[in-house]
Amino acid sequence: MKGVVIFLCFVVVLLSGLTTYQFQEGQEAHEALCAFTVDLQARHDNTVQFLKDNPGDFVLGNVPRETLEASLANQAATLVSLDGLTC
């Protein structure tokens, strides 16, 4: 009986350690996603402003406007998918 109690105590300690580790990993992932979201929003907003300030079919020399517009669409889709994240 004493061996079973010791074993159960060991399992409880092990599980609590794993839970703490998983919580910390989750916190780090959450913080990284929040930082990514802030950066992506800034890049999106800057590109929108850049396109407003630079009309024409080509921007930055040879870059077709459609290339930046496609990038904006991808950024917007990513931001929508991150919309439920509370930072």
MARBA-3410 file (N, C-alpha, C, O; in Angstrom, 1 decimal):
87
0.8,-1.2,0.0,0.0,0.0,0.0,0.9,1.3,0.0,0.6,2.2,-0.7 ~ 1.9,1.2,0.8,2.8,2.4,0.9,3.5,2.7,-0.5,3.7,3.8,-0.8 ~ 3.8,1.6,-1.2,4.4,1.8,-2.5,3.4,2.4,-3.5,3.8,3.2,-4.3 ~ 2.1,2.1,-3.4,1.1,2.7,-4.3,1.0,4.2,-4.0,0.9,5.0,-4.9 ~ 1.0,4.5,-2.7,0.9,5.9,-2.3,2.1,6.7,-2.8,2.0,7.8,-3.4
3.3,6.2,-2.7,4.5,6.8,-3.2,4.4,7.0,-4.7,4.8,8.0,-5.3 ~ 4.0,5.9,-5.4,3.8,6.0,-6.8,2.8,7.1,-7.3,3.1,7.8,-8.2 ~ 1.7,7.1,-6.6,0.7,8.1,-6.9,1.2,9.5,-6.6,0.9,10.4,-7.4 ~ 2.0,9.7,-5.6,2.6,11.0,-5.3,3.5,11.4,-6.4,3.6,12.5,-6.9 ~ 4.3,10.4,-6.9,5.2,10.7,-8.0,4.5,11.1,-9.2,4.9,12.0,-9.9
3.4,10.4,-9.5,2.6,10.7,-10.7,2.0,12.1,-10.6,2.0,12.9,-11.6 ~ 1.5,12.5,-9.5,1.0,13.8,-9.2,2.0,14.9,-9.5,1.8,15.9,-10.1 ~ 3.2,14.7,-8.9,4.3,15.6,-9.1,4.7,15.7,-10.5,4.9,16.8,-11.0 ~ 4.8,14.6,-11.2,5.2,14.6,-12.6,4.1,15.3,-13.5,4.5,16.1,-14.3 ~ 2.9,15.1,-13.2,1.8,15.7,-14.0,1.7,17.2,-13.7,1.5,18.0,-14.6
2.0,17.6,-12.5,2.0,19.0,-12.2,3.1,19.7,-12.9,3.0,20.9,-13.4 ~ 4.3,19.1,-13.0,5.4,19.6,-13.7,5.1,19.8,-15.2,5.5,20.8,-15.8 ~ 4.5,18.7,-15.8,4.1,18.8,-17.2,3.1,19.9,-17.5,3.2,20.6,-18.5 ~ 2.2,20.0,-16.6,1.1,21.0,-16.7,1.8,22.4,-16.7,1.4,23.3,-17.5 ~ 2.7,22.6,-15.7,3.4,23.9,-15.6,4.1,24.2,-16.9,4.1,25.3,-17.4
4.9,23.2,-17.4,5.6,23.4,-18.6,4.7,23.7,-19.8,5.0,24.6,-20.6 ~ 3.6,23.0,-19.9,2.7,23.3,-21.1,2.1,24.7,-20.9,1.9,25.3,-21.9 ~ 1.8,25.1,-19.7,1.2,26.4,-19.5,2.3,27.5,-20.0,1.9,28.4,-20.6 ~ 3.5,27.3,-19.6,4.6,28.2,-20.0,4.8,28.3,-21.5,4.9,29.3,-22.1 ~ 4.7,27.1,-22.1,4.8,27.0,-23.6,3.7,27.7,-24.2,3.8,28.4,-25.2
2.5,27.6,-23.7,1.3,28.2,-24.2,1.4,29.7,-24.1,1.0,30.5,-25.0 ~ 1.9,30.2,-22.9,2.1,31.6,-22.7,3.1,32.2,-23.7,2.8,33.3,-24.3 ~ 4.2,31.5,-24.0,5.2,32.0,-24.9,4.6,32.0,-26.3,4.8,33.0,-27.1 ~ 3.8,31.0,-26.7,3.2,31.0,-28.0,2.2,32.1,-28.2,2.1,32.8,-29.2 ~ 1.4,32.4,-27.1,0.5,33.5,-27.1,1.2,34.8,-27.3,0.7,35.7,-28.1
2.2,35.0,-26.6,3.0,36.3,-26.7,3.6,36.5,-28.1,3.6,37.6,-28.6 ~ 4.0,35.4,-28.6,4.6,35.4,-30.0,3.5,35.8,-31.0,3.8,36.6,-31.9 ~ 2.4,35.2,-30.9,1.3,35.5,-31.8,0.8,36.9,-31.7,0.5,37.5,-32.7 ~ 0.8,37.4,-30.5,0.4,38.8,-30.3,1.4,39.8,-30.9,1.0,40.7,-31.6 ~ 2.7,39.5,-30.8,3.7,40.3,-31.4,3.6,40.2,-32.9,3.8,41.2,-33.6
3.4,39.0,-33.4,3.2,38.8,-34.9,2.0,39.6,-35.4,2.1,40.3,-36.4 ~ 0.9,39.6,-34.6,-0.3,40.4,-35.1,0.0,41.9,-35.1,-0.4,42.5,-36.1 ~ 0.7,42.4,-34.1,1.0,43.8,-34.1,1.9,44.2,-35.3,1.6,45.2,-35.9 ~ 2.9,43.4,-35.5,3.8,43.6,-36.6,3.1,43.5,-38.0,3.2,44.4,-38.8 ~ 2.2,42.5,-38.1,1.5,42.3,-39.4,0.5,43.5,-39.6,0.4,44.0,-40.8
-0.1,43.9,-38.6,-1.1,45.1,-38.7,-0.3,46.3,-39.2,-0.8,47.1,-40.0 ~ 0.8,46.6,-38.6,1.6,47.8,-39.0,2.1,47.7,-40.4,2.0,48.6,-41.2 ~ 2.6,46.5,-40.8,3.0,46.3,-42.2,1.8,46.5,-43.2,2.0,47.1,-44.3 ~ 0.7,46.0,-42.8,-0.5,46.1,-43.7,-0.9,47.6,-43.8,-1.1,48.0,-44.9 ~ -1.0,48.3,-42.7,-1.3,49.7,-42.7,-0.3,50.5,-43.5,-0.7,51.4,-44.2
0.9,50.2,-43.3,2.0,51.0,-44.1,1.9,50.7,-45.6,2.0,51.6,-46.4 ~ 1.5,49.5,-46.0,1.4,49.2,-47.4,0.2,49.8,-48.0,0.2,50.4,-49.1 ~ -0.9,49.9,-47.2,-2.1,50.6,-47.7,-1.8,52.0,-47.9,-2.2,52.6,-49.0 ~ -1.1,52.7,-47.0,-0.8,54.1,-47.1,0.2,54.3,-48.3,0.1,55.2,-49.1 ~ 1.2,53.4,-48.5,2.1,53.5,-49.6,1.4,53.4,-50.9,1.7,54.2,-51.8
0.4,52.5,-51.0,-0.3,52.4,-52.3,-1.2,53.7,-52.6,-1.3,54.1,-53.7 ~ -1.7,54.2,-51.5,-2.4,55.5,-51.7,-1.5,56.6,-52.1,-1.9,57.4,-53.0 ~ -0.3,56.7,-51.6,0.6,57.7,-51.9,1.3,57.5,-53.2,1.9,58.5,-53.8 ~ 1.3,56.3,-53.8,2.0,56.0,-55.0,1.0,55.3,-56.0,1.0,54.1,-56.2 ~ 0.2,56.2,-56.7,-0.7,55.6,-57.7,0.1,55.1,-58.9,1.2,55.5,-59.1
-0.6,54.3,-59.7,0.0,53.8,-60.9,0.1,52.3,-60.9,-0.1,51.6,-59.9 ~ 0.4,51.8,-62.1,0.4,50.3,-62.3,1.7,49.7,-61.7,1.7,48.5,-61.4 ~ 2.7,50.5,-61.6,4.0,50.0,-61.0,4.4,50.8,-59.9,4.3,52.1,-59.9 ~ 4.9,50.2,-58.8,5.4,50.9,-57.7,6.8,50.4,-57.4,7.2,49.3,-57.8 ~ 7.6,51.1,-56.7,9.0,50.7,-56.4,9.8,50.3,-57.7,10.5,49.4,-57.7
9.6,51.1,-58.7,10.2,50.8,-60.0,9.5,49.8,-60.8,8.6,50.2,-61.6 ~ 9.9,48.5,-60.7,9.3,47.5,-61.6,8.2,46.6,-60.9,7.7,45.7,-61.6 ~ 7.9,46.9,-59.7,7.0,46.0,-59.0,5.5,46.3,-59.4,5.1,47.4,-59.2 ~ 4.8,45.4,-60.0,3.4,45.6,-60.3,2.6,45.9,-59.1,2.8,45.2,-58.1 ~ 1.7,46.8,-59.2,0.8,47.2,-58.1,0.0,45.9,-57.6,-0.2,45.8,-56.4
-0.3,45.0,-58.6,-1.1,43.8,-58.2,-0.3,43.0,-57.2,-0.9,42.3,-56.4 ~ 1.0,43.0,-57.3,1.8,42.2,-56.4,1.6,42.6,-54.9,1.4,41.8,-54.0 ~ 1.7,44.0,-54.7,1.4,44.5,-53.4,0.0,44.3,-52.9,-0.3,44.1,-51.8 ~ -0.9,44.4,-53.9,-2.4,44.2,-53.6,-2.6,42.8,-53.2,-3.4,42.5,-52.3 ~ -2.0,41.8,-53.8,-2.1,40.4,-53.4,-1.5,40.2,-52.1,-2.1,39.4,-51.3
-0.4,40.8,-51.8,0.2,40.7,-50.4,-0.7,41.3,-49.4,-0.9,40.7,-48.3 ~ -1.4,42.4,-49.7,-2.3,43.0,-48.8,-3.5,42.0,-48.5,-3.9,41.9,-47.4 ~ -4.0,41.4,-49.5,-5.1,40.5,-49.4,-4.7,39.3,-48.5,-5.5,38.9,-47.6 ~ -3.5,38.8,-48.6,-3.0,37.7,-47.8,-2.8,38.2,-46.3,-3.2,37.5,-45.4 ~ -2.3,39.4,-46.2,-2.1,40.0,-44.8,-3.5,40.1,-44.1,-3.7,39.8,-43.0
-4.5,40.6,-44.9,-5.8,40.9,-44.4,-6.5,39.6,-43.9,-7.1,39.5,-42.9 ~ -6.3,38.5,-44.7,-6.8,37.2,-44.4,-6.2,36.7,-43.1,-6.9,36.1,-42.3 ~ -4.9,36.9,-43.0,-4.2,36.4,-41.8,-4.7,37.2,-40.6,-4.9,36.6,-39.5 ~ -4.8,38.5,-40.7,-5.3,39.3,-39.6,-6.8,38.9,-39.2,-7.1,38.9,-38.0 ~ -7.6,38.5,-40.1,-8.9,38.1,-39.8,-8.9,36.8,-39.0,-9.6,36.6,-38.1
-8.0,35.9,-39.4,-7.8,34.6,-38.7,-7.3,34.8,-37.3,-7.6,34.0,-36.4 ~ -6.6,35.9,-37.1,-6.0,36.2,-35.7,-7.0,37.1,-34.9,-6.6,37.4,-33.8 ~ -8.1,37.4,-35.5,-9.0,38.4,-34.8,-9.5,37.9,-33.5,-9.8,38.8,-32.6 ~ -9.6,36.7,-33.3,-10.2,36.2,-32.0,-9.1,36.1,-30.9,-9.4,35.9,-29.7 ~ -7.9,36.4,-31.2,-6.8,36.4,-30.3,-6.9,37.6,-29.4,-6.9,38.8,-29.8
-6.9,37.4,-28.1,-6.9,38.5,-27.1,-5.5,38.8,-26.6,-4.9,38.0,-26.0 ~ -5.1,40.0,-26.9,-3.7,40.4,-26.5,-3.7,41.5,-25.5,-2.7,41.9,-25.0
END
